[in-house]
């Protein structure tokens, strides 16, 4: 469970904060709010009810706080009490934080008020308390009660952070020239206060610049298994080894926030449904005027039924049979059989074997990594597990175990590897595949060619020669990312893993935070730290360029010409390998009539020899007549396979010759004749075969010259 947090932000909104200083294009308040909004939206994005915020305005035009009767607390307003912040609170706070018309207001008094707010809210309970003060240091700041503040902050373990525009910071390298004397005096006072409290004092420039660095979320791990690591059967043998252990995740995938579904509110009456797949939940217009409403997805189940309208009928979920996926096959198991075949298991981690580390292949990993530690606190258990870990380490071996996390859960096969670090020892655990999970594929070797007779050939047109191999080796070596020391040996990589962040995760989070504060402004570009590893370094590209050019030259790489349209029309008819023109030798004339007994080959040949569109149209007309005769004179479904084969050839050829309109016109007429029983009676079964074979209209996705959209093609097949 996450710790309870209470943070109070004190924001200086004085008149001086509305000015632009030191050549900046934004005011000091806008600059400061970049940091404040980033911190607040990060807390809101967690959605935690135990992460609460409060905001105090310093140097406001009016006074609004519980100590306002005291003159020391004038011009201080509580914009928000400590509570969980939501989107409406962000919008309201944005409207309230604006530069005022005065510079009166004491920062020390604001700190006292923030401490009082935290005490009232948190009482004596265990909370993480934090106060963030952002001010430019101009105006009067009293040094009274500083000692009391320090003692109270230390007593409550409150973290104090003080930031300001152009505050001097020698470590960061910021120093404001010709600083206002009062600001210098106030800076010294605030710095002393922060140091006495053990807090943080810094310049706003550093805080804003570090905003782009993604914050790594600290997660408190939860044990996924608490049981025994055992060797042998403890129920039958007293000599069986049992070590109480706990299992925690070592690595987990951090997922980006998922999108939610909303629709515009409608005037649907209560209980009235919308579309088949999505139903809006009717709601009254809320007070905030939100025009959106949530969406509920409805799922329907259908099975094929030739006698039903549309070829399918709806069924209830309770009538479905349960099936399991085995490869690409759905295996049905009845509830009775499933109860019989259910494996009764006990929660345990049982050792079943050992393997040498060098014989294990890393690609066998099938899950995230977990760690196994001894039961806490138990010194005897820690010593036993430590002995087992050191034994594996000294023998350079891994253990294979059978893991059941809970009673009657399916067992897992896991690998246990020793991990020994200073003052820390554990077993690394990862899931292994079962025999059914492994697929073995054979590929030909890359360095030789084996002929049909079994002869091994090392020099072949498909194998690289020595010059090509050498050029490729030099090119690969030139792309080495590791830096080299003076002796030419490889040193540390210039890309440390701690500086590598998930671009998708942090980019989406940053976009959400930006949209929460600026709903109408464009999303800012991604931070450079997220994209720094998406491209190779410039100096590396320059170094590898000459090696790449040499590789292109040796490999004789040539640019492939663009693919010409009109593929078959622009290409000469294929000739036999002999190079002889058989038709010319036999003095045959070009075919003008297609025989029904050899329709498909003759149709292809006619299209290949066609010199104009009229010949193509005539060939389609003849095939059309042949197919209709085959349907008309078919005894039952005797000719249906020949018809679907002919339609498939016509469709494929006319797509290749870029004449989709001829096929679409024919198919529309054919459907009408079939459904109106003009081709020898009821031939609806043939139309069902046409749909199953996906021989519908040629749409724009399959041919650019078609005037049929994908939706129209689907509607044509589904319509009866």
C-alpha positions in Angstrom: 0.0 0.0 0.0 1.3 3.5 -1.0 2.2 6.0 1.7 -0.2 8.8 2.5 1.2 12.1 1.3 0.2 15.7 2.0 1.9 18.5 0.0 1.2 22.2 0.2 2.4 24.5 -2.6 2.9 28.2 -1.7 2.9 30.2 -4.9 4.0 33.9 -5.0 1.4 35.7 -7.2 2.6 39.2 -6.4 2.8 42.1 -8.9 6.5 41.6 -9.4 5.9 38.0 -10.5 4.0 39.2 -13.5 7.1 40.9 -15.0 9.6 39.5 -17.5 13.2 39.5 -16.4 16.6 38.8 -17.7 15.5 38.5 -21.3 12.9 35.8 -20.8 9.8 35.8 -23.0 7.5 34.7 -20.2 6.8 36.2 -16.8 8.3 34.8 -13.6 4.8 33.5 -12.5 4.3 31.6 -15.8 7.9 30.2 -15.5 7.2 29.1 -11.9 3.9 27.6 -12.8 5.5 25.3 -15.3 7.1 23.5 -12.4 4.1 23.7 -10.2 1.7 22.4 -12.8 4.1 19.5 -13.7 4.2 18.4 -10.0 0.5 18.7 -9.4 -0.6 17.0 -12.6 1.9 14.2 -11.9 0.2 13.6 -8.6 -3.3 13.8 -10.1 -2.3 11.3 -12.8 -1.6 8.6 -10.2 -5.3 8.7 -9.2 -4.3 7.9 -5.6 -6.8 9.0 -3.0 -3.9 9.1 -0.4 -1.9 11.7 -2.4 -3.4 15.0 -1.4 -2.5 18.6 -2.3 -3.1 22.1 -0.9 -2.3 25.4 -2.6 -1.7 28.8 -0.9 -1.4 32.1 -2.7 1.2 34.6 -1.5 0.8 38.3 -2.0 -2.8 38.1 -3.2 -5.0 41.2 -3.5 -7.3 39.9 -0.7 -6.9 37.7 2.4 -8.5 34.3 2.9 -7.1 32.1 5.6 -8.0 30.8 9.1 -5.5 33.3 10.7 -6.6 36.3 8.7 -7.4 38.4 11.8 -3.7 38.6 12.5 -2.1 41.4 10.4 1.0 39.2 9.8 -1.1 36.9 7.7 -2.6 39.5 5.4 -2.5 39.2 1.6 -2.3 35.4 1.9 -5.2 33.3 0.5 -5.8 29.6 0.6 -6.7 28.6 -2.9 -7.3 25.0 -2.0 -7.4 23.0 1.3 -5.5 19.7 1.4 -7.5 17.2 -0.6 -7.3 14.8 -3.5 -7.1 16.9 -6.7 -9.2 16.1 -9.7 -9.6 17.7 -13.1 -12.3 20.3 -11.9 -9.9 21.4 -9.2 -7.1 21.9 -11.7 -9.4 24.1 -13.9 -10.5 26.1 -10.9 -6.9 26.6 -9.6 -5.8 27.8 -13.1 -8.4 30.5 -13.0 -7.3 31.7 -9.5 -3.5 31.9 -10.0 -2.9 35.2 -11.7 -0.6 38.1 -10.9 -2.0 40.5 -8.3 -1.6 44.2 -8.0 0.4 44.2 -4.8 3.8 42.9 -3.4 2.6 42.8 0.2 2.7 39.5 1.9 5.1 37.6 4.1 6.6 34.3 2.9 7.4 33.2 6.5 3.8 33.7 7.5 2.7 31.6 4.5 5.0 28.8 5.8 3.4 29.0 9.2 0.0 28.7 7.6 1.1 25.7 5.5 2.4 24.0 8.6 -0.9 24.6 10.4 -2.8 23.2 7.4 -0.8 20.0 7.5 -1.1 19.6 11.2 -4.9 20.1 11.0 -5.2 17.6 8.2 -2.7 14.9 9.2 -2.9 15.2 13.0 -0.4 12.8 14.6 -0.9 10.1 11.9 1.9 8.8 9.7 2.0 11.0 6.6 4.7 12.1 4.2 4.6 15.9 4.6 6.0 18.4 2.2 5.9 22.1 1.7 7.1 23.8 -1.6 7.6 27.6 -1.5 8.1 29.4 -4.8 8.8 33.1 -4.6 11.0 35.7 -6.4 12.3 37.0 -3.0 11.1 40.6 -3.6 9.1 42.4 -1.0 9.4 42.2 2.8 10.1 38.9 4.5 10.1 38.8 8.3 12.7 36.8 10.2 10.5 36.3 13.3 9.5 32.9 14.4 12.2 31.2 12.2 13.5 29.1 15.0 9.9 27.9 15.8 9.4 27.0 12.2 12.7 25.0 12.1 11.8 23.0 15.2 8.3 22.2 14.0 9.4 21.2 10.6 12.0 18.8 12.1 9.6 17.5 14.7 7.0 16.5 12.0 9.7 15.3 9.5 8.3 17.8 6.9 10.3 18.2 3.7 10.8 21.8 2.8 11.6 22.9 -0.8 12.3 26.6 -1.6 12.7 27.7 -5.2 12.8 31.1 -6.9 13.5 32.7 -10.2 17.2 33.8 -10.6 18.2 32.6 -7.1 21.9 32.2 -6.9 23.1 28.6 -7.1 26.9 28.1 -7.4 26.6 24.4 -7.9 24.2 24.8 -10.8 26.1 27.8 -12.2 23.4 30.5 -11.8 24.2 34.0 -10.4 22.1 37.1 -11.0 24.2 40.2 -11.7 23.2 43.5 -10.0 20.8 41.8 -7.7 18.3 43.9 -5.7 19.7 44.3 -2.2 16.3 43.3 -0.6 16.2 40.2 -2.8 19.7 39.2 -1.8 18.8 39.6 1.9 15.7 37.5 1.5 17.6 34.8 -0.4 20.1 34.6 2.4 17.2 34.2 5.0 15.4 31.6 3.0 18.6 29.6 2.3 19.5 29.6 6.0 16.0 28.5 6.8 16.2 25.6 4.3 19.6 24.5 5.5 18.5 24.4 9.1 15.5 22.3 8.2 17.5 19.9 6.1 15.5 21.0 3.1 16.2 21.9 -0.5 17.0 25.5 -1.7 17.6 26.1 -5.4 17.1 28.1 -8.4 13.9 27.7 -10.5 16.0 27.3 -13.7 17.3 24.0 -12.5 13.9 22.7 -11.4 12.3 23.6 -14.8 15.2 22.1 -16.8 14.9 18.8 -14.8 11.2 18.5 -15.5 11.9 16.8 -18.9 13.7 14.0 -17.1 11.1 11.3 -16.5 10.5 10.4 -12.9 10.9 6.7 -12.2 8.0 5.4 -10.2 9.0 3.6 -7.0 6.8 0.6 -6.5 6.5 -1.3 -3.3 6.6 -5.0 -4.4 4.0 -7.5 -3.3 4.9 -11.2 -2.8 3.4 -13.4 -5.5 4.3 -16.6 -3.6 5.1 -17.5 0.0 5.8 -21.2 0.5 8.6 -23.8 0.5 11.5 -24.4 -1.8 11.7 -28.2 -1.4 13.8 -31.1 -2.6 12.1 -34.4 -2.2 8.7 -35.4 -1.0 8.2 -34.1 2.6 5.1 -36.3 3.1 7.0 -39.5 2.6 10.5 -38.7 3.6 11.9 -37.0 6.7 15.1 -36.2 4.9 13.3 -33.9 2.4 14.7 -30.4 2.3 12.2 -27.5 2.8 13.3 -23.9 2.9 10.6 -21.2 3.4 10.9 -18.6 0.7 9.1 -15.5 -0.7 8.8 -14.5 -4.3 8.8 -10.9 -5.5 8.9 -9.4 -9.0 12.3 -8.2 -10.2 11.2 -6.6 -13.5 7.7 -5.6 -14.6 6.4 -3.9 -17.8 5.3 -0.3 -17.2 2.2 0.2 -19.4 1.1 3.6 -20.8 -2.4 4.8 -19.7 -5.1 3.3 -21.8 -7.8 5.3 -23.6 -11.3 5.5 -22.4 -14.4 5.4 -24.6 -16.9 8.3 -24.5 -19.6 9.5 -26.8 -21.7 12.7 -27.0 -24.7 12.6 -24.8 -28.0 11.9 -26.6 -31.7 12.1 -25.8 -32.2 8.4 -25.7 -34.9 7.4 -23.4 -34.2 5.2 -20.4 -33.6 1.6 -21.6 -33.5 2.5 -25.3 -30.5 1.0 -27.0 -28.2 2.5 -29.6 -26.1 0.5 -32.1 -25.8 -3.3 -31.8 -22.3 -3.2 -30.5 -22.3 -0.1 -28.4 -24.9 1.3 -26.1 -24.8 4.8 -24.6 -25.9 5.1 -21.0 -28.5 7.9 -20.8 -27.7 10.4 -18.2 -29.0 13.8 -17.3 -26.8 16.8 -18.1 -24.3 17.2 -15.2 -23.7 20.4 -13.4 -20.3 20.8 -14.9 -21.8 20.8 -18.4 -19.8 17.8 -19.6 -21.3 16.8 -23.0 -19.7 13.3 -22.9 -21.0 10.1 -21.4 -19.4 6.7 -20.9 -19.8 3.8 -23.3 -20.8 0.3 -22.5 -19.8 -2.4 -25.0 -22.3 -5.2 -25.7 -21.1 -8.5 -27.0 -23.3 -10.9 -29.1 -22.5 -14.5 -30.1 -23.5 -15.9 -33.5 -23.2 -19.2 -35.3 -23.7 -20.0 -38.9 -27.2 -21.2 -40.0 -28.0 -21.5 -43.7 -31.7 -21.2 -43.1 -31.6 -18.0 -41.0 -31.7 -14.5 -42.5 -28.1 -13.4 -43.1 -26.8 -16.9 -42.6 -26.3 -16.5 -38.9 -28.3 -16.7 -35.7 -27.7 -15.2 -32.3 -27.2 -17.4 -29.2 -26.8 -16.8 -25.5 -23.4 -17.0 -23.8 -24.8 -19.7 -21.5 -25.3 -21.9 -24.6 -21.7 -21.7 -25.7 -19.3 -24.6 -25.2 -15.9 -23.9 -23.6 -12.8 -24.5 -25.8 -9.1 -24.1 -25.4 -6.5 -23.0 -27.9 -4.0 -25.7 -28.8 -1.7 -24.1 -31.4 -4.2 -22.9 -34.0 -6.8 -25.5 -33.1 -9.7 -24.9 -30.7 -10.2 -27.9 -28.6 -13.6 -28.4 -27.0 -13.8 -29.8 -23.5 -17.1 -30.3 -21.7 -17.5 -29.2 -18.1 -17.7 -32.8 -16.9 -14.4 -33.7 -18.7 -12.8 -30.6 -17.5 -13.5 -31.4 -13.8 -12.1 -34.9 -14.3 -8.9 -33.7 -16.1 -8.3 -30.8 -13.6 -4.9 -31.3 -11.9 -5.0 -31.2 -8.1 -1.9 -29.3 -7.0 -0.4 -28.0 -3.8 1.3 -24.7 -3.5 5.1 -25.3 -3.5 8.3 -24.8 -5.4 9.8 -28.3 -6.0 13.3 -28.8 -7.4 13.3 -31.3 -10.3 16.7 -31.0 -11.7 19.9 -29.0 -12.4 21.7 -27.8 -15.5 25.1 -26.3 -16.3 24.8 -22.6 -16.9 26.7 -22.8 -20.2 24.1 -25.2 -21.6 21.2 -23.0 -21.0 20.0 -20.7 -23.8 18.8 -17.3 -22.9 16.0 -17.3 -25.5 14.2 -19.9 -23.4 13.0 -17.1 -21.1 9.2 -16.8 -21.2 8.3 -14.3 -18.6 9.4 -11.3 -16.5 12.1 -12.0 -13.9 11.3 -12.7 -10.2 13.5 -13.1 -7.2 13.3 -15.6 -4.4 14.5 -14.6 -0.9 14.4 -16.3 2.4 11.4 -15.9 4.7 11.6 -12.7 6.7 12.7 -12.5 9.5 14.3 -15.9 9.8 18.0 -16.3 10.3 18.0 -20.0 10.0 16.1 -19.9 6.7 18.4 -17.2 5.4 21.5 -19.4 6.1 19.9 -22.4 4.4 19.0 -20.5 1.3 22.4 -18.8 1.2 24.1 -22.2 1.2 21.9 -23.3 -1.7 22.7 -20.1 -3.6 26.4 -20.4 -3.1 26.4 -24.1 -4.1 24.8 -23.2 -7.4 27.2 -20.3 -7.9 30.3 -22.4 -7.2 29.2 -25.2 -9.5 28.1 -22.7 -12.2 24.7 -24.4 -12.4 21.1 -23.5 -12.6 18.2 -25.3 -10.9 15.0 -26.3 -12.7 11.9 -26.3 -10.5 8.1 -26.9 -10.6 6.2 -23.9 -9.3 2.6 -23.8 -8.1 1.8 -20.4 -6.7 -1.6 -21.3 -5.2 -3.5 -24.6 -4.5 -5.0 -26.2 -7.6 -3.3 -23.7 -9.9 -1.6 -25.0 -13.1 2.1 -25.7 -12.5 4.9 -23.7 -14.1 8.3 -24.8 -15.0 10.9 -22.3 -13.8 14.6 -21.7 -13.8 16.5 -20.6 -10.7 19.8 -18.8 -11.1 22.1 -17.6 -8.2 22.6 -13.9 -7.8 25.3 -12.7 -5.2 25.9 -9.0 -4.6 27.5 -7.2 -1.6 25.2 -7.7 1.4 22.5 -9.2 -0.9 21.8 -12.7 -2.1 18.8 -14.1 -3.9 17.6 -16.6 -6.6 16.6 -15.2 -10.0 13.5 -17.0 -11.3 12.1 -17.0 -14.9 9.5 -19.2 -16.5 10.6 -22.0 -18.9 8.6 -23.5 -21.8 7.1 -26.9 -21.8 7.6 -29.3 -24.7 4.4 -28.2 -26.4 5.6 -24.6 -26.3 8.7 -25.2 -28.4 8.7 -25.1 -32.2 11.8 -26.3 -34.0 12.6 -24.9 -37.4 15.4 -25.8 -39.7 17.2 -23.2 -41.9 19.9 -23.7 -44.4 23.4 -22.7 -43.4 24.6 -19.2 -44.2 28.2 -20.0 -45.0 27.8 -22.9 -47.4 25.4 -24.4 -49.9 24.5 -28.1 -49.8 23.4 -29.5 -53.2 20.8 -32.2 -53.7 23.5 -34.8 -54.0 25.0 -33.8 -50.7 28.0 -31.9 -52.0 29.1 -28.9 -49.9 29.8 -25.7 -51.9 31.6 -22.8 -50.3 31.8 -20.5 -53.3 28.4 -19.7 -54.8 26.6 -16.7 -56.2 24.4 -16.7 -53.1 27.4 -16.7 -50.7 29.5 -13.6 -50.0 33.1 -13.6 -51.3 36.1 -12.5 -49.2 36.0 -8.9 -50.5 32.3 -8.6 -49.6 32.8 -10.2 -46.2 35.8 -7.9 -45.4 33.8 -4.8 -46.4 30.9 -5.8 -44.3 33.1 -6.6 -41.3 34.7 -3.1 -41.5 31.3 -1.5 -41.8 30.0 -3.3 -38.7 33.1 -2.6 -36.7 32.8 1.1 -37.6 29.3 1.2 -35.9 30.7 0.2 -32.5 28.9 2.2 -29.9 31.4 1.5 -27.1 34.1 4.1 -26.5 37.8 3.1 -26.6 40.5 4.0 -24.2 44.0 5.1 -25.0 45.1 1.4 -25.5 42.3 0.9 -28.0 40.3 -1.3 -25.7 36.6 -1.0 -25.3 35.4 1.0 -22.3 32.0 1.9 -20.9 29.1 2.6 -23.4 28.1 6.2 -23.9 24.5 5.2 -23.4 24.0 4.3 -19.7 20.9 2.3 -19.0 19.7 4.7 -16.3 19.4 7.4 -19.0 17.2 5.3 -21.2 13.5 5.8 -20.8 10.4 4.4 -22.6 9.4 7.0 -25.2 5.9 5.7 -25.4 5.2 5.6 -21.7 6.6 9.0 -20.8 5.5 10.8 -24.0 1.9 9.8 -23.4 2.1 10.8 -19.7 3.6 14.2 -20.7 0.8 14.7 -23.3 -1.9 14.0 -20.8 -0.4 16.4 -18.2 -0.1 19.1 -20.9 -3.7 18.6 -22.1 -5.0 18.8 -18.5 -3.7 22.3 -18.1 -3.9 23.6 -21.7 -6.8 21.9 -23.3 -6.8 24.0 -26.4 -3.1 24.4 -27.0 -1.1 22.0 -29.2 0.8 19.2 -27.5 4.5 20.3 -27.0 7.1 18.2 -28.8 8.7 15.3 -26.9 11.6 16.0 -24.6 15.0 15.5 -26.1 16.0 13.0 -23.4 13.2 10.6 -24.8 14.5 10.8 -28.4 18.2 10.9 -27.8 18.7 7.2 -28.6 16.2 7.1 -31.5 18.9 8.1 -33.9 22.6 7.1 -34.1 25.1 9.8 -33.1 26.2 12.2 -35.8 29.9 11.5 -35.4 29.2 7.8 -35.8 27.3 8.4 -39.1 30.2 10.4 -40.5 32.7 7.7 -39.5 30.7 4.9 -41.1 29.9 6.7 -44.3 33.1 5.8 -46.2 32.7 2.1 -45.1 29.1 2.1 -46.3 30.1 3.5 -49.7 32.8 0.8 -50.0 30.3 -1.9 -49.1 27.8 -0.6 -51.7 30.5 -0.7 -54.3 31.7 -4.2 -53.5 28.2 -5.6 -53.2 27.2 -4.0 -56.4 24.0 -2.5 -54.9 21.7 -1.0 -57.5 18.5 0.9 -57.1 15.4 -1.0 -58.1 13.3 0.9 -60.7 9.8 1.8 -59.6 7.1 -0.7 -60.2 5.3 0.1 -63.4 1.5 0.1 -63.5 -0.4 -2.0 -66.0 1.7 -5.0 -65.0 0.7 -7.5 -67.6 -0.4 -5.1 -70.3 3.0 -3.4 -70.4 4.8 -6.8 -70.4 5.5 -9.0 -73.5 3.9 -12.4 -73.5 6.1 -15.0 -71.8 8.1 -17.1 -74.2 9.3 -20.7 -73.7 12.8 -21.4 -72.5 13.8 -22.4 -76.0 13.1 -18.9 -77.3 10.9 -20.3 -80.2 7.6 -18.8 -81.1 5.5 -21.9 -81.2 2.5 -20.1 -82.7 4.6 -18.7 -85.5 6.2 -22.0 -86.3 2.9 -23.7 -86.5 1.4 -20.8 -88.5 -1.5 -20.6 -86.1 -3.7 -17.6 -86.2 -4.5 -15.7 -83.0 -7.3 -17.3 -81.1 -10.7 -15.7 -81.5 -13.0 -18.3 -79.9 -12.7 -19.8 -76.5 -13.6 -23.5 -76.2 -15.8 -24.5 -73.2 -13.7 -27.7 -72.8 -10.5 -25.7 -72.2 -11.9 -22.4 -71.2 -9.4 -21.2 -68.5 -6.1 -21.7 -70.4 -7.5 -20.3 -73.6 -9.0 -17.3 -71.7 -5.5 -16.5 -70.3 -3.9 -16.9 -73.7 -6.4 -14.7 -75.4 -5.8 -11.9 -72.9 -2.0 -12.3 -73.2 -2.3 -11.8 -77.0 -4.9 -9.1 -76.9 -3.8 -5.9 -78.7 -6.8 -3.7 -77.8 -9.6 -3.5 -75.2 -12.2 -4.9 -77.6 -10.4 -8.2 -77.7 -10.4 -8.3 -73.9 -14.1 -7.4 -73.7 -14.9 -10.2 -76.2 -12.9 -12.8 -74.2 -14.8 -11.8 -71.0 -18.1 -12.0 -72.9 -17.2 -15.5 -74.0 -16.2 -16.6 -70.5 -19.4 -15.1 -69.2 -21.4 -17.2 -71.6 -19.5 -20.4 -70.8 -19.9 -19.9 -67.0 -23.6 -19.3 -67.3 -24.0 -22.4 -69.5 -22.1 -24.4 -66.9 -24.5 -23.2 -64.2 -27.6 -23.7 -66.3 -26.7 -27.3 -67.3 -25.3 -28.3 -63.9 -26.9 -31.4 -62.4 -27.2 -30.3 -58.8 -23.8 -28.9 -57.7 -21.8 -31.0 -60.3 -20.3 -27.9 -62.1 -20.1 -25.5 -59.1 -16.4 -26.1 -58.5 -15.7 -25.4 -62.2 -17.7 -22.2 -62.0 -15.9 -20.9 -58.9 -12.5 -21.7 -60.5 -13.5 -19.8 -63.6 -14.7 -16.8 -61.6 -11.4 -16.8 -59.6 -9.3 -16.8 -62.8 -11.4 -14.1 -64.3 -11.1 -11.9 -61.2 -7.3 -12.4 -60.9 -6.6 -11.8 -64.6 -8.8 -8.7 -64.8 -7.2 -7.2 -61.7 -3.8 -7.8 -63.4 -4.9 -6.2 -66.6 -6.5 -3.3 -64.8 -10.0 -3.9 -66.0 -11.9 -4.4 -62.8 -15.1 -2.9 -64.2 -15.6 -5.9 -66.6 -15.6 -8.4 -63.8 -17.8 -6.2 -61.5 -20.4 -5.8 -64.2 -20.4 -9.5 -64.9 -20.7 -10.5 -61.3 -23.6 -8.1 -60.6 -25.5 -9.5 -63.5 -24.7 -13.1 -62.4 -25.9 -12.5 -58.9 -29.2 -11.1 -60.2 -29.8 -14.2 -62.4 -28.9 -16.6 -59.7 -31.2 -15.0 -57.1 -34.1 -14.7 -59.6 -33.6 -18.4 -60.6 -32.9 -17.6 -64.3 -30.0 -20.2 -64.6 -31.8 -23.5 -64.3 -33.7 -23.2 -61.1 -32.6 -22.5 -57.5 -28.8 -21.9 -57.5 -28.5 -20.1 -54.1 -26.0 -22.7 -52.9 -23.7 -21.5 -55.7 -23.9 -18.0 -54.5 -23.0 -19.2 -51.0 -19.9 -20.8 -52.5 -19.0 -17.5 -54.2 -19.2 -15.7 -50.9 -17.2 -18.4 -49.1 -14.5 -18.2 -51.8 -14.3 -14.4 -51.5 -15.0 -13.9 -55.2 -17.0 -10.7 -54.7 -16.6 -7.3 -56.4 -13.1 -5.9 -57.0 -12.9 -2.9 -54.7 -10.5 0.1 -54.6 -8.2 -1.6 -52.1 -7.5 -4.4 -54.7 -7.4 -2.2 -57.8 -7.0 1.6 -58.0 -9.2 1.7 -61.1 -12.2 0.3 -59.4 -15.1 2.5 -58.5 -16.4 0.1 -55.8 -15.5 0.9 -52.2 -14.7 -1.7 -49.6 -18.0 -1.1 -47.8 -19.9 -1.5 -51.0 -18.1 -4.8 -51.8 -19.0 -6.2 -48.4 -22.6 -5.0 -48.7 -22.8 -6.7 -52.1 -21.8 -10.1 -50.7 -23.9 -9.9 -47.6 -27.1 -8.8 -49.4 -29.6 -11.5 -50.4 
